């Protein structure tokens, strides 16, 4: 049976250290983007949502942020 699972990549900055691992939780800092489950799990959908949510963000930063937020398997 073939499957194509959705894989979410969680990247945390050094400032959080090992707290999420030690505490058994995941923290995502995209509060302004709302419920991430409502965004189609594709890089293009994340890029579009980032651009709308953060209109002052530089165009070159949008793909970077989308790539950090989403990993596709």
C-alpha positions as CSV (number, residue, x, y, z in Angstrom):
1,X,0.0,0.0,0.0
2,X,1.5,3.3,-1.1
3,X,1.0,6.4,1.0
4,X,2.0,10.0,0.8
5,X,2.0,11.3,4.4
6,X,2.0,14.9,5.3
7,X,5.1,15.8,7.3
8,X,5.4,18.9,9.4
9,X,8.8,20.2,10.1
10,X,9.2,22.0,13.5
11,X,12.2,24.3,13.7
12,X,12.9,26.0,17.0
13,X,15.5,28.7,17.7
14,X,18.3,28.2,20.2
15,X,16.5,30.5,22.6
16,X,14.0,27.7,23.5
17,X,16.8,25.2,24.2
18,X,15.5,21.7,25.0
19,X,12.4,22.9,26.9
20,X,9.9,21.5,24.4
21,X,11.7,18.1,24.1
22,X,12.1,17.8,27.9
23,X,8.5,19.1,28.5
24,X,6.9,16.9,25.7
25,X,5.3,19.7,23.7
26,X,5.6,21.6,20.4
27,X,5.4,25.4,20.3
28,X,4.6,27.1,17.0
29,X,4.9,30.9,16.9
30,X,2.6,31.6,14.0
31,X,-0.3,32.9,16.2
32,X,-1.3,35.6,13.6
33,X,-1.8,32.9,10.9
34,X,-4.5,31.2,13.0
35,X,-5.1,27.4,12.9
36,X,-2.4,26.0,10.6
37,X,-4.5,22.9,10.0
38,X,-6.8,25.1,7.9
39,X,-4.0,25.9,5.4
40,X,-3.5,23.4,2.6
41,X,-0.4,21.5,3.4
42,X,1.7,22.9,0.5
43,X,4.6,25.3,0.4
44,X,2.6,27.6,-2.0
45,X,-0.3,27.8,0.4
46,X,2.0,28.6,3.3
47,X,3.7,31.3,1.2
48,X,0.4,32.8,0.3
49,X,-0.8,32.8,3.9
50,X,2.5,34.3,5.1
51,X,2.3,37.1,2.5
52,X,-1.3,38.0,3.5
53,X,-0.7,37.8,7.2
54,X,2.6,39.7,7.2
55,X,2.2,42.3,4.3
56,X,5.3,44.2,5.4
57,X,7.6,41.1,5.1
58,X,10.2,41.3,2.4
59,X,9.3,39.2,-0.7
60,X,12.6,37.2,-0.3
61,X,11.8,36.3,3.3
62,X,8.4,34.7,2.5
63,X,9.7,31.5,0.9
64,X,12.2,31.1,3.7
65,X,9.5,31.4,6.4
66,X,7.2,29.0,4.5
67,X,10.1,26.5,4.2
68,X,10.9,26.8,7.9
69,X,7.2,26.3,8.8
70,X,6.4,23.4,6.5
71,X,8.3,20.3,5.6
72,X,6.7,18.1,2.9
73,X,7.5,14.4,2.7
